[in-house]
Each structure stands twice: as structure tokens, then as C-alpha cells.
């Protein structure tokens, strides 16, 4: 079974076309995709979490 794809924050920011500062402001408001913090301090986003977040944004805008 394949492990879920984990995206680095710069990859997520590029896909969202968003600055790091804007992403963290959105996260502070509870509106960002779920982040996973690794033991080394880096963060990742599961592809499935990002896709679900995109879908929720589409529903919210409708």
C-alpha cells in the first residue's frame, strides 16, 4: 500500500499561488489546510488534505 503523498510547504504555496505570510494568516484564522509538523520542525501537507480543503473552498463559494 502506498503512503500518502506529503507536500512541502513551498509546493503548497506554489499550488495556492500564495505567500507564506498570507498562508500563515489564513492558518491563524483556522481556514488553511491541515499541517503536519515533523520531528525536525518541517511541515508537510497530505495531498488528500489539500484536495479536501480545495473541495471545501468550492462548496463555500457556491
C-alpha positions in Angstrom: 0.0 0.0 0.0 1.4 3.4 -1.0 2.0 6.0 1.7 0.0 9.2 1.2 1.8 11.9 -0.8 3.2 14.6 1.5 3.8 18.1 0.1 6.4 20.5 1.3 5.1 24.0 2.3 6.7 25.7 -0.8 4.9 23.2 -3.0 1.6 24.0 -1.3 2.2 27.8 -1.6 3.0 27.4 -5.3 -0.2 25.5 -5.9 -2.2 28.1 -4.0 -0.3 31.0 -5.5 0.0 32.4 -2.1 2.8 33.9 0.0 4.0 32.2 3.2 2.8 35.2 5.3 -0.7 35.1 3.7 -0.9 31.3 4.3 0.0 31.7 8.0 -2.6 34.5 8.4 -5.2 32.1 6.9 -4.0 29.3 9.2 -4.3 31.6 12.2 -8.0 32.1 11.3 -8.4 28.3 11.0 -9.0 28.5 7.3 -5.9 26.7 6.0 -5.4 23.0 5.1 -4.2 20.8 7.9 -0.4 20.9 8.5 1.7 18.0 9.9 4.8 19.1 11.8 7.7 16.7 11.5 10.1 16.0 14.4 12.7 18.1 12.6 10.4 21.1 12.6 9.5 21.0 8.9 5.8 21.0 7.9 4.0 18.9 5.3 0.5 18.8 3.9 -1.1 15.5 2.8 -2.3 15.6 -0.8 -5.6 14.3 0.4 -6.0 17.0 3.0 -5.1 19.7 0.4 -7.6 18.3 -2.1 -10.3 18.1 0.5 -9.6 21.7 1.5 -9.9 22.8 -2.2 -13.3 21.0 -2.4 -14.5 22.7 0.7 -13.5 26.1 -0.7 -15.5 25.3 -3.8 -18.6 24.4 -1.8 -18.2 27.5 0.4 -18.0 29.8 -2.7 -21.1 28.3 -4.3 
